[in-house]
Amino acid sequence: MYEDDQARAGAIAAICAFVFWGMAPVYWKQLAHVPAFEVLCHRILWSLFFVGLLLSLRSGWGTFKAIFSSKKTMLLLTLSGLIVGGNWGLYIWAVNHNMVLQTSLGYYVTPLVSMMLGVAVFKDKIRPIQLCAVFLAVGGVVVQLIIVGELPWVSMVLAFSFGLYGLLRKLAHVESMAGLMFETVLLIPFVLIYLGSLELQGTASFLHVDRMTDMYLIGAGIITSLPLMWFAFAACRLRLTTLGLIQYIAPSLAFMQGVFLFNEPFTMGHMLSFMFIWSAIALYSGESWLQRSRKLLHAEEM
């Protein structure tokens, strides 16, 4: 019963995280006039204050301090912090350069990346249908390269970086808020140096454009921290395959925004590429659902 409660809590947290991420392009579009790296730095800076406040309210500083007692945990969180920082920056840059569809494609592929990482690290068994799903996803990338004439490099970098982030957080076994605080503190010195240099050069956006820009930059801390904490909470309580299934919420929301809200180019080549990816998802999801149903049925018979 305890395990069922933990899995249910993890699923709810994952759904909340991916709905937030799926709707994020609408938020970041409001900061299109601010350089992506400057937005990234404000994401990190204001996340520090927001997560620090939550840790204080929940008396969680003891959990944060405990991280420093394990070199392995510190190394894992250092790597995850650097990876997620790069992922954030690329995502903001892509959204504000009219590549929402590429971000959508990347996060559609992420669950398959997570599955392959599970096979490589946790020795999860990959079944034939799952392998077919991987080949279909690769086919979608090849189609876009040949027909559309471009390699969806943004999609690939986002998929592999976020897949690795989920893996590292699962290996770290650290409470979500404490782990996020460590990742944020790790990046803060670089953030302060960069923002300070912008201020000295007179090119900083914060407090120099308008009040709405300031509010959006401050709010970036909340928009960043909440879904990451939910995701880290879920990653410790769900199998990577289950987490992968829930991840489809975010790219589906981003896809609809890219096509219908931001009117990004969507040719027959793009459609064919996405059809390969969607077919891969259908195979992967259907097979996973069948396997889970069989296990539950077998457990009831026992």
N, C-alpha and C positions, 0 to 999 in steps of 0.2 A: 504493500500500500504506500509506503514511504517513497519508493522508487517511482510509482505512478504519479504521486503528487509532485515530485521533483520534475518529472518529464512534462507534466501539464504546465507547471510554472515556467519551465524553459520554453515550451511552445508559445505561450502567451507573450513572453518577453521577445522571442524571435519575431513574431508577427508584428508587434509594435515597432521593433527596430526597422524591419524592412518596409513597412508603410511610410515611416519617416524618411528613409533613404529614397524610396520611390518618388516621393513628392519634393525632394530636395532641389531639383533643377529650378522649380518656381522661385525658391528662396535665393539661390545663387545668381539667378538672372538679375536680381535687384542690385547686385554688386558688379555688374559687367563693366562699369566704368573704373573699377579699382583693379590694379594688376593682380593676377592670380596668386603670386607668391606673397604679396602683402596680405591678401585675404587669408591665405593659409596661416600666416604668422598670427593674425588676430584670432583665428579659430583656436590655435594652440594657447595663446595668451589668456583669452577669456574662459577657455575650458579649465585652466588652472584655478581660477577664482571660483567657478561654479562647482567643480568637483571637490575643491577644498572645503567649500561651504557644506556640501552634502556629507563629506566625511566627518566634519565637526558635529553636524546635527545627529549623525548616526554613531558617534563615538568610534569611528573606524580608523583612527590614526594608529592604533596598536597593530592592526592588520597591515597597514602600510609600512610601519617600521619593521615588521617581521620579514618583509621581502629582503631586507639587507642582510639577513642571517644566512641566506642561501645564494652562493655564487651562481649556481645553475639557474635559479629563478631570475636573478638579476640579468644574466646573459640573455635568457629567453625574452624577457621584457624589453631589454635594450634593442634586440633585433626586431621585435614586434613594433616597438615605437618608431624606429627608423622606417620600417616598411609601411606602416599605416600613415606616417607623415607624407611619404612620397605618394601614396595612393590618394590621400586628400588633395594634395596639390595638383596632381594630374587630373583628377575629377573636376575640380573647379575650373581649371584651364579649358578642359574639353567642353564643359557646359557653356562657358562664355565664348567659345569659338564655334558654336553651333554644331556640336558633335554629341548631342544627347542620345541619338540613335546608336552611336558607337559605344557610349557608356552602357546603354541598355544591352547591346550584344555582349559586352564584356561580362556583365553580371548574370546574363543567361548562361554563359559558359562556366562561370565560377563554381556552381555545384559539381560539375563534371571534374573540374580541377580538384575540388575538395575530395571527391571520390577517389581519384587517382593518388592523391596524397595519403588517403586512408589506406590504400593498398600498399603504398611504398613504406609507410611508417608503422602503421598498426597491423600490417599483414592481413587486412580485410580481403576476403575473397571477392574477385571480380567475376561475375557470371557472364555468359556469352551475350545476353541481350544488353547488359551494361556496356560491354566492349563495343557492340554495334552502335550504341548511343555515342560513344566517344568518337568512333569513325565518322558518324554522321556530322558531329560538331566540327570535326576537322574539315569535312567536306564543305560545310558552310563557309568556313574561312577561305578555303581554296576557291570557291565560287566567287566570293567577293573580290579576291585578288585577280581572278581571270576576267570576269565579266564587268565588274565595276572599275577595275583597273587600279585598285588601291589595297594595300595591306592594312587591315584594321588593327594597327599596332596599339592604339589606345585601348581597344577592347582586350587585347591579349595581356597587356601590362596590368590593367585593372584586375582581370580575372586571376592571374597568377599571384599578384601581390596580395589581394584580399584572401585568396585561398591559403597562402602561406601565413597570413596574419591569424586566421582562424585556427590553423594548426598549432602555431606557437602559443596562442592563448590557451588552447586545450592542454598542451604539454606543461604549461607553467603552473596550472592548478592554483590560481590566485583569485581571491575575491574581486569581482569586476571593477568596483570603484577604486580599490587600492591599486590594482594593476594599471588602470587608466591614469591614475595620479602619478605613478612612477614613470609611465611613458611620456606624460606631459612635462614633468619636471626635467626629464632627460633632454627635451628639445628646447626648453625655455631659454638657456643661455644664447643659443643661436638666434632665437626669435628676438630677444632684447637687443642684441648687437645689430641685427638687420633693421628693426624698426627705429632704433636710435640713429642709425646712419641716414635713414630716409628723412627723419626729423631735422637733422643737421644740414642735409642738402636742400631742405625746403620742398621735398616732393611727397611727403606723407599725406595720406588721405584722411586719416582719423583727426577730427576736430578742425579740418581745413576744407571740407567740401560742403556738407549740409548736415542737419540734425538727423535726417532719415538714414544717411549713410553711416553715421556714428552708431545709430541704434541697430542697424543690420549687422555691423561688425561686432558689436557687443553680443548680440543675439546668436552670433555664430558659435559662441561657446556652448550655449544650451543645445542648439541644433546638432552640434558635433558630439557632445558628451552623452546625452540621453540615449540615443540609439546605440552608441558604442558600448555603454554599460549594459543595456539590454542584451546586445549581441554576446558580450563576454559572459554574461549570466547564463544565456542559453547554451553557449558552446560547451560549458562545463557540465551541462545536464542532459544534452541530447547527443545522439549519435551523429556523426558527420553526414550520413546519408539523410537522416531526418531533417537536419539543419539545411541541407542542400535543397530539399523539396520546398521548404518554406521560403527560401531565398528568391523564388520565382516571382514573389509579390513585387519586389522592388523594380526589376527590369521591365515587368509588364506595365507598371505605372509610368516608368520613364519612357517606354516605347510609345504609349498613347500620347504623352505630352510632346515628344519629338515630332510625331506625325501630325497630330490634330491641333496642338496649341502653338508650337514653334515653327510649324510648316517647313521642316527640314526636307531636303531632297530625298525622295523614296522611290527609286526606279524599280523596274522589273528585276534587275540584278540584285538590288537590295532585298526585294521580296523573296527571290529564290534562295538567297543566302539565309534569310531568317527562317524560311520554310525548312531548310536542313536542320537549323538549330532547334526549331519547335518540334520537329520529328524526333530529334535526339531526346528532347525533354519528355515527350510523350512516351517513348520507349522506356526511358530511365524511370520516370514516375510510375508508369503502369506496372513495370516489373517489380519495383520496390513495394508498391501497394499490395501486389499479389503475394509476394514473399511474406510480408507482415501478416496478411490475412491467414495464410497457411500456418504460420507459427502460432497465431492466436487460436485457431481452430484445433491445432494439435495439443496446445496447452489445455484447452477445455476438455478434450477427450481424455487426457491424462487424469 
